[in-house]
Structures are given as structure tokens and as C-alpha cells.
Amino acid sequence: MKYVNEKDINEEIKWAQINTDILQSLQNPRKAYWVAVAVCVAMLACAVTAEVYQYQNGLGVADLNRPHMWGLYIATFIFWIGMSHSGTLLSAILHIIHADWRKPIYRFAEAMTTFSLMTAGFFPMIHLGRMWNLYWVIPYVTDRGIWPNFRSPLVWDAFAITTYLTSSALFLFIGMIPDLAICRDNVTGWRKKLYTVLSLGWQGTDRQWRHFRKTYMLMACFLIPLAVSVHSIVSSDFAMSIMPGWHVTSFPPYFVAGALYSGCAAIITLFILLRYFFRLEEYMTVALMEKTCKLTFAIAMVWTYLNLVEFGATWYGHDPVAKEVLISKFVGPFAPYFWAMMFFGSVLPFALAFEKLRRHMATMMVVSILLNVGMWLERWMIVGPTLSHAYAPEAWNFLWPSIVQWAIVFGSFGWFGLLFLIFVKVFPCVSMYEVKEMVFHRRREAHAEVAEKFHRRTDDMQQATGRPSVEGA
Amino acid sequence: MSLDNILTNWSRYRKGAEEGGFHEYEHQWGMVVDLNKCIGCNACSVACYAENNLPVVGEKRCGKNQAMNWLRIERYWDEPDIEPYKAIPTANVDVWIEGNPPAKKTDLKPSMPSSYLPGLLEQGGQSFEERVGFDGTKSEFQDFGASFLPMMCQQCHAATCEPVCPVAATYHTPDGLNAQVYNRCIGSRYCSNNCPYRLRYFNFWSYYEDAWPEPLHMQLNPDLSVRDKGVMEKCTFCVQRIRVAKDMAKMENRKVMDGEFATACVQTCPTGALVFGDMQNPESQVSKLWSYHQVERGKTKQSKQNKELRGYRILEGLNTDPSVLYLERVREV
């Protein structure tokens, strides 16, 4: 209750100050940045080494075996796809429902979307036995008249992920154009050239803003169903099979909820890191942190509910084989990981329900990482137990993934981190123009007369048309 | 690359997708496995290795479940708590097959702990060998101990592996076979995950590199390929033999006769537990056995009038419509 009147953002902040504060994040990196880059490159090198080894010798080096045809690769693939959903949630869903608190924190979330998709995309390739023939899943026209099998969820995957990657990268870029123009006007050297090209001649005219708004809204509306369908399609990799524990009707919403959940947890992690390292306390405020945490908590509960629905449906469905798989999750060789997933996924989020904990950045850092550990385990618990305990008792066994699998999974985090590190130094990780909008609207609500003084032009328009301008800053 | 060609192929593809495979079969190759006759000698499996260029993967990879036994003899041990057996003293698995590796820990049932053995061995004043007879001559031998289940690709007519392959490397042939095109396979392994019988085997390694050291490579069957790493494979019902038989029949301008040829496993089985043939041909031995046992294709549950009939198909409730009929083992209790 103590913080009930807390402001999301300081509305007295000057626009020039916003520019300065955000642009300083693009300045030459300090030593810590290079250390982080080196760590990421080292992690990536682990994965590349493992992958080259696997490419040369076949998937046997990953210790995959007959029941365990899919291993950590597919589990981690789902994890990264899931991670990509929160960016869309923040930038598109919250955009069309006018939740303006998203504005200071959506840019990096959206970058996260694009980069986690770029990470996820590697996994289906890595896991293929003959990845050099990957392009056969694309329906290209040849004289042989051979098409991919359109009935296969893996082909839908290929379509869904490429579409989602293209549109989310485009959405990220479009949303950045006004900011790139600000950067262009404030930098010199190679950056000037880069931003000049990327800002596409943005001048901030009324006409440009109008078109921009329309395009942005259109992209947002396009992206929301796309994001939902992408993870539904990923879930159909499992739900369309006949395997016990996979053939579950509730998988699409369950996957989407899990995706939003792990994405939101990752947003909290990156939120804290950026806030701390770039001194963005003015923009990534504790109040926004609270809102993100509340959102994460709500999604965590949805996920928990869907999880219980799945267990309940299996338990009371009286399909003995599916029930056995469920029991093997509870008490079988996967039990420690299963219960760790239940703890991190369903119990730990209650930490987000406490105001004191929510406002404590170090705690939230640890909690958000553990939430994602839980969500990663969840994906493994989807792939692993069913494979180890399905219909054929001859093929029941437990697989502990080999070092090669772990190295590639580990390295994927390095790849993601590397992309993200490059992003935060090349592009503004907080949306300047939208923070200005947010400040502007908050200021109007708080003190109309100040707003009038600062933004006469907008108010003039209001007098002329009789309604407030929607043009924003 | 003519437009016509593309359009024709496209419509053919669409047609295939809507109708879900072939409906007018030239043949429907099927099999019958009589478990009463199976003695678990593994000769069929060995024959399969020889015929189909299956690599012997070695102990280490075999232990990792990376073996390529297209035809495997699954071995199940009786559980001591099954009602008819409660009265009979049961022995430990390890003793039954002394000298062989013990059954996997993950096998179905808990075998009796070894501490039971001394008592059992002395029971009734007879030695263990005397009571059961390792040569299998004693009647008790079949009454408790191992059951064998030869498992080869069931050549399902509603195969679960087929719709999930992203590149259509596995498909249904007009012979009623579930074919695997090695050259098309990209190794996504979804088919194997979706096979309830787990009968699809993946080339996790380039097995050929060390499976046939010289001069063993001379034994490779030239009628089919040796697979490299990264492709899925499985029992084909010895499709190369089917092709030869069909070609011969065509040259001689006649139909393929029943018993004209057999798959390697059928040919090898010493007890005649396996029968192979064309189910399209009502005169074939296979068709007769299927109809005798009142098992029909395309059903998820058989309506047998005579409950004494032994025929069943494995996991047919999943509507996979397998082509292999198993005849239940009858035991005296």
C-alpha cells in the first residue's frame, strides 16, 4: 500500500534529457562489456566445437538412442521459441490495449524476441541427421516434382518460424525508425552512416508519423495471431503424434502460456541487467518492475493451471499408457527434474506476489533466472519422459544427455548473449520517442498547464479539431 | 521444368494427401508370426543382418541402444505374481540364460532376487538342472521363463510414421508396404518418435566404417545400399526380394506365386514360426491364416466369434492397422 501512488516514470523529465540518457548507452563500451562479449564468444565456441564434432561423426556423439531420438536439442528449441513470445506480448498486445507502461521496456524485449528466434532456428538444423539437406522442407519447384510433406508438423514449424522471425525483425526495425533518426542526428563517424541508411530519411513530419502509426498498428495486429499460432504449431510437433504424454489436446494453450511465462521471466532478468549497467533507473523504474512481475505472476498461474489440467485430464482419461508416463514423471528417473520444474514453475512465482521481494532487484534477478530454469526443465520434461516410457516396453530406458548436447545448449546462451550485447551497443535499447509520448501523456494528466506551456502545438490542434491529438510527441 | 509437369505432380500430390495413401493395392504383403513355434533362437535376426547389410555396431553402441536390429526378438520374463505361476517356484532370470548378459535393468518385471536361488536349487531334492532341463526337453521349461516376441516393422496401413515425415521420405507403396527412401531422408527422426512399436532405427554413426572390416565387406548384399550416418531405416519386408520376384513374374508373364520367395527371416526360421505372403491372394498361406484366425484389416478391435483363436495384432487399438498377425502362445498350466 505504501507505494500506491508511485509513478511509473518521472513525468517532469525533459525530452532532451531522455535523448542524452538513452544515447549514452551507445557510447564506447567499458571493460565489463568486453568481458561479457568474451564470455559469450567462449560459450559459443563450446557449441561450435561440439557441433563440428557432431557433424563429422553423426548424432551418436550426442548419445541419442532409439527411444530417445530427440533430446535436449528439441527441448531447448522449444525453450528459445517460447522465450521469443514475450517481446510480442509487450510490444504488440500491450500496444493495442494501450498499456503505456510497456513503453520504456518493450524495445529490448522485442530484440530478445528476434534473437531468441535466431537462436531457436539453429536447433532443428543441429538436430537433423543430414542437415545439409535441410532445404528439402521448403516447397521449392523442381522438375522432379517432389514436395515436402505438408501434413507434417515439422514443415509447419519451418513455415511458422521463418514467418515469425521475418515479421518480428521487421517489427523491431519499424518501431525503431524514429529513434534511429534521433541517433543519426546525434552521432558522428560510422554510426552516422549506419543510422542515416537505417532511419530511411525520417524527418518527423506529420505525414510520416501518420504512416508510421498505421504501419506499426498493422504489424502489431499481424504479429499477435502469428505469435500465438507459432507456439501452437510447435506444440503440434507433440500433440499431433500418438505418443502418450504428447497426444494432449491442451498442448497449444499450454505451450503459449509457457512461452509467455519464460519470456516474461527473461524480461525481468534483462530489465535488471540493463537498469544496472546502463544506469537507466529513471526509465526502468521499480514501478515498472512491479508491473512486469505482476504480469509474470498472472501468466505463471495460467501456466500452472494448464499444467494441472493436463495432469488431471491424463489421470482421469484412463488411458493406461498415458497414465503410466505421467506416473513415471512423478516417480521415475526424471522425477528430480520434474519436481524441480514444478517447484520453479509453480511455487517459486509466488515470490512475485510479495511486494517486498518484487522491489528487491537482486532477489528478482535470482528468481527470474530460476523461473527460466524451471521453464527449460518443463520443455525437457515434455520431450524426455514420453520417449523413455512409451508403448513399447522393449524400448524403455533413461537417457542422460551427453556432453555434446550440453555444450550446444550451453553455447546457445552465448550466441543469444552475443547478439544481445551487440544490439544494446548499436541500437537504443529504450524507445526514446515512446518514452517521450509516455511522459507527455502522464504530464498532461498530472498538470495540464505545464503541458500546455511545453506543447503548444498539440494543444492548438486540440482547439482546432475539438479533440486531443493522437499524434503523440 | 515445364509448367504442366509441375501442375500434374502437384495435383497428384494433393490427391494423395486427401485420400491418404493408396487404395488399390497390387499386393498386400503380410506376415504371420506363430509364437507357439518361436523358440527365440534369433536366427531370423541374424538372417536379417546378413540380408539387409545391417551393421554390427559393437558392444558399446549396442549398450547405448544404438543397434540396428531391424528384426529383434523381444524377451519377456514371466512375473512370479501372475496368478497361474504363483504356485510354481520361479528361478532367477540370470540362471536361465547362464553365460548370456542378464536382462536389462529396465526390463518389464522385477526378477527374483538372487538370494532366493540357493533354496530354489535344492527344492524337492532335485538339482536345478534336473528340474527344468536346460535343453528345454522338460515340460516345465515353457511354463515359466522367457516369452519371445519377434518384432519387425509392422508395415502398418495407417502408419503413424508416414504423415509426420517433413520430406515424405516414408510413404506407402502400391504393394502395401511402408517404404523408407534413404536418399530423401533428412534425419529429423520424427517417424521413429511416432512409431508406437519403436521399430525404426537411425544411423547415429557411419556404422559402415567399422562394421565390415576386410574381407567381411565381401559379404555385403549388392541388391541394396549400405546406409551412411543420418538416415532412418527399418525392416522393408526384404523389398529387394519382392522386386526380384515381381520382375521374374513379369518376365514370365504370370502372377507372383505364393511361396515363390520369402523374406530372409521367414526363409531362415527353423521352426517355421514365420509365414510371409500376399494377402491380396486369397489362396496364399498368409491369407488363409488371417481368415482362419478371424483377424481383419482396418479394424481397431477384432470381433472374433471363437475366443479360442489365437490371432492378434500388436497395439491395433491405436488404429495403425499393422500387416503382421501374431498367434498367441498357448501354455499348459
Interface residues (C-beta under 8 A of the other chain):
Chain A: N57 G58 L59 G60 D63 L64 N65 R66 P67 H68 M69 W70 P124 H127 L128 G129 R130 M131 N133 L134 W136 V137 V141 T142 D143 G145 I146 W147 P148 N149 F150 R151 S152 P153 L154 V155 A158 D237 M240 S241 I242 M243 L387 A390 Y391 A392 P393 E394 A395 W396 N397 F398
Chain B: M1 S2 N5 I6 T8 N9 W10 R12 Y13 A17 R61 K64 N65 Q66 A67 R72 E74 Y76 K104 T106 D107 L108 M151 T160 P163 V164 C165 P166 V167 A168 R184 C185 I186 G187 S188 R189 Y190 S192 N193 N194 P196 Y197 R198 L199 Y201 F202 N203 F204 W205 S206 K229 G230 V231 M232 L315 L318
